[in-house]
Amino acid sequence: MVNIVNSPFLLTFSLQNCSSLVNLDFGSVSNLCSLRVLRLSGCTKLEKTPNFMGASNLEYLDMDGCTSLFKVH
């Protein structure tokens, strides 16, 4: 599990090809208000994403190849 709760100035986050990643927990996504780019491509075991409602500046979300994904908030 990945948890990056206290990173309000994070602009780009890349977890590409993390084949063992199953769950992505941002805790309170409102703490990621500066996040613009999230790359998750190739995370073949990723099953669900956090709720992105608080990530108001998110412009690009790459989930190509996330073949186990069954829940996107």
N, C-alpha and C positions, 0 to 999 in steps of 0.2 A: 504494500500500500504506500502511496506517495501522499504526503501532506505538506502543503506549502501555505499555511494559513496566514502568516505574518509577512507578506511580501507585497506591500501596497504599490511599490514602484516597479514591479516586474512588468516588462513590456512584451517579451517573447519567451515562450516556454516550449522546449522541444523534447519529446520523449520518443522520438522515432525509433522503430525497430526494437522496442523493449519487449521482447517476446514473453517475458515472465510477468509482465504487469497485468493484473486482473481487475483491480479497482483503483479508481482515481478519486481521492477525497480532498477537495479544496477547503473543507470546513465551511467557513462563511465566505462565499465567493465575493461578497461585497468588499472584502479586504484586497481583492485583486482588481480594483476599479481601473487600473492603468493597463491591464493585460489587453494586448491587441492581436497577438498571434499565438495560437496553440496548435502544435503539430503532434499528432498521435499516430500517424501513418505507420503501418507495419506492426502495431501492437496487437498481435493475433489472438491473444488470450483476454484482452480487455472486454469485460462484460457490460459495464455501465459507466456513465459519466455523471459528474455532479450537476446540480442545477446551475445553469449559466445566467439566470435572471439578473444577478447583481453585477455581472461582467459587462457593463454597458458600453465599453469601448472595444469589445471583441469584434474584430473585423474579419479574421481568417481562422477557420477551424478545419484542419485536415485530419480526416479519419479514414483515409483510403487504406484498405487492407485490414481493417479491424473486423475480422470475420466472425468473432464470437460475440460481438456487440448485440445486445438485445434490449437495452434500455438507455435512451438518451433523454435527459431532462431539458 
